[in-house]
Amino acid sequence: MNIFLENIYNLSFFFNTGFGIFSFACIYIFTVLLILPASWLSLLSGFLYGSYLGSIIVFISAFIGASVAFFVSKSFFAKKLKNLFSRYPKLSVMEKVVEKGGLKLIFLARLSPIFPFSILNYFYGLNNIKFRDFALGLLGIIPGTVLYCSIGSLAKSIQELKNVQSPNNLYITSIGIISTFLVVYFSAQYSREYFEKS
């Protein structure tokens, strides 16, 4: 990653052009699709483009990457999962919980740092989730996106950016803890309701 950052710094003029921004967005999208960590790219976006524009670029890129992953999962893997559920009915509980939770669970999971962003994109594609709910749920990544890009924008050099640690913001941490608790709470509640009906 260090070599990549140094090359980015040498090409900073290029990345501030229209085609450069497009190239950066493509890198971000492929990072999401390949289930690779993208938080450092968010920091880099803040460094290259500033907090405001950097956040917009990251959100749009993450939205596109997540949407593609969602449809890929739904098109190629969902049927295989259905067959698995038919063999092991207890596994269908997870699908029913996510389906019933809908937008509420999706949004809360996006706010929580515990649930990996890229994996969730494919996971939701495996379930009976409407794309509308999936897309609206992506609004939950905005606080974290703005935080990472804002911190990246404060770096004065690529060396400072390499030394930046994961943000530890009390506000974001509180949101993460609360959203994680609510995801667990609602999931347990929906599971209990499913078993009671069964």
C-alpha positions in Angstrom: 0.0 0.0 0.0 2.9 2.4 0.8 4.3 2.0 -2.8 0.8 2.7 -4.2 0.4 5.8 -2.1 3.8 7.1 -3.2 2.8 6.6 -6.8 -0.5 8.3 -6.2 1.3 11.3 -4.7 3.6 11.5 -7.8 0.5 11.4 -10.0 -1.5 13.8 -7.8 -1.8 16.3 -10.7 -3.3 13.5 -12.9 -5.8 12.5 -10.2 -7.1 16.0 -9.9 -8.2 16.0 -13.6 -11.6 14.8 -14.7 -10.2 11.6 -16.1 -8.1 11.2 -12.9 -11.3 11.4 -10.7 -12.9 8.8 -13.0 -9.9 6.5 -12.6 -9.9 6.9 -8.8 -13.6 6.1 -8.7 -13.0 2.9 -10.8 -10.2 1.9 -8.4 -12.6 2.3 -5.5 -15.4 0.4 -7.3 -13.1 -2.6 -8.0 -11.8 -2.5 -4.4 -15.4 -2.9 -3.2 -16.2 -5.7 -5.7 -13.1 -7.6 -4.7 -14.0 -7.4 -1.0 -10.8 -5.5 -0.2 -10.4 -2.8 2.6 -11.4 0.6 1.2 -11.1 2.8 4.3 -7.6 3.9 3.3 -9.0 4.9 -0.1 -11.5 7.1 1.7 -8.6 8.8 3.5 -6.7 9.2 0.2 -9.8 10.7 -1.4 -9.9 13.3 1.4 -6.2 14.0 0.9 -6.5 14.4 -2.9 -9.9 16.1 -3.2 -10.7 17.6 0.2 -13.4 16.7 2.6 -16.5 17.8 0.6 -15.6 16.6 -2.9 -13.7 13.6 -1.5 -16.8 12.4 0.4 -19.0 12.8 -2.7 -16.6 10.8 -4.9 -16.3 8.0 -2.3 -20.0 7.8 -1.7 -20.8 7.6 -5.4 -18.1 5.0 -6.0 -19.1 2.9 -3.0 -22.8 3.1 -4.2 -21.9 1.9 -7.6 -19.6 -0.9 -6.4 -22.2 -2.0 -3.8 -25.0 -2.0 -6.4 -23.0 -4.1 -8.8 -22.0 -6.6 -6.1 -25.7 -6.8 -5.0 -26.9 -7.7 -8.5 -24.0 -10.1 -9.2 -24.9 -11.9 -6.0 -28.6 -12.0 -6.8 -28.1 -13.2 -10.3 -25.4 -15.8 -9.8 -25.5 -17.0 -6.2 -29.0 -16.6 -4.9 -30.4 -19.7 -6.5 -27.7 -21.9 -5.1 -28.4 -20.5 -1.7 -32.1 -21.3 -2.1 -31.2 -24.9 -2.7 -29.1 -24.9 0.4 -32.0 -23.5 2.4 -34.3 -26.2 1.1 -31.8 -28.9 2.5 -31.3 -27.1 5.8 -34.5 -25.3 6.8 -33.0 -23.7 9.9 -30.7 -21.6 7.6 -33.8 -20.0 6.2 -34.2 -18.2 9.6 -31.4 -15.8 8.6 -33.1 -15.0 5.3 -36.5 -14.4 7.0 -34.9 -12.1 9.6 -33.2 -10.0 7.0 -36.3 -9.9 4.9 -38.5 -8.8 7.7 -36.0 -6.3 9.0 -35.8 -4.8 5.6 -34.6 -1.2 5.3 -34.3 -0.8 9.1 -31.8 -3.6 9.5 -29.9 -2.7 6.4 -29.4 0.9 7.5 -28.4 0.0 11.0 -25.9 -2.6 9.7 -24.4 0.1 7.5 -23.9 2.4 10.5 -22.1 -0.4 12.4 -18.4 -0.8 11.9 -18.6 -4.5 12.9 -20.3 -5.6 9.6 -17.9 -5.4 6.7 -19.2 -3.2 3.9 -18.2 -5.2 0.9 -19.4 -8.6 2.3 -22.8 -7.1 3.2 -23.3 -6.1 -0.5 -23.0 -9.7 -1.6 -24.9 -11.0 1.5 -28.0 -8.8 0.8 -28.0 -10.0 -2.8 -28.6 -13.5 -1.5 -31.8 -12.5 0.3 -35.2 -11.3 -0.8 -34.2 -7.7 -0.4 -35.6 -5.0 -2.6 -33.0 -2.9 -4.4 -34.8 0.2 -3.2 -34.2 -0.7 0.4 -30.7 -1.8 -0.3 -29.9 1.6 -2.0 -31.6 3.7 0.8 -29.6 1.6 3.4 -26.4 2.8 1.8 -27.1 6.3 3.2 -25.9 4.8 6.5 -22.3 4.9 5.2 -22.3 8.7 4.9 -21.1 9.5 8.5 -18.1 7.2 8.3 -17.4 8.4 4.7 -17.3 12.1 5.8 -15.2 11.3 8.8 -12.5 9.4 6.9 -12.4 12.0 4.1 -12.2 14.8 6.6 -9.3 13.2 8.4 -7.6 12.5 5.1 -8.0 16.2 4.1 -6.0 17.3 7.1 -2.9 15.4 6.0 -0.3 17.8 4.5 1.8 15.1 2.9 1.6 11.5 1.8 3.8 10.6 4.7 1.3 12.0 7.2 -1.4 10.1 5.4 0.5 6.8 5.8 0.8 7.4 9.5 -2.9 8.1 10.0 -4.5 5.6 12.3 -8.2 4.5 12.1 -10.4 7.4 13.2 -11.6 7.2 16.8 -14.4 9.7 16.9 -16.6 9.6 19.9 -19.7 10.5 17.8 -19.1 7.9 15.2 -18.1 5.3 17.9 -21.3 5.9 19.7 -23.4 5.5 16.6 -21.5 2.3 15.8 -22.2 0.8 19.3 -25.9 1.8 19.3 -26.5 0.5 15.7 -24.8 -2.8 16.5 -26.9 -3.3 19.6 -30.1 -2.5 17.6 -29.1 -5.0 14.8 -28.6 -7.7 17.4 -31.8 -6.8 19.2 -34.1 -6.7 16.2 -32.5 -9.9 14.7 -33.1 -11.7 18.0 -36.7 -10.4 18.1 -37.5 -11.4 14.5 -35.9 -14.8 15.0 -38.1 -15.5 18.0 -41.2 -14.4 16.1 -40.3 -16.7 13.3 -39.8 -19.7 15.6 -43.1 -19.0 17.4 -45.0 -18.9 14.1 -43.2 -22.1 13.0 
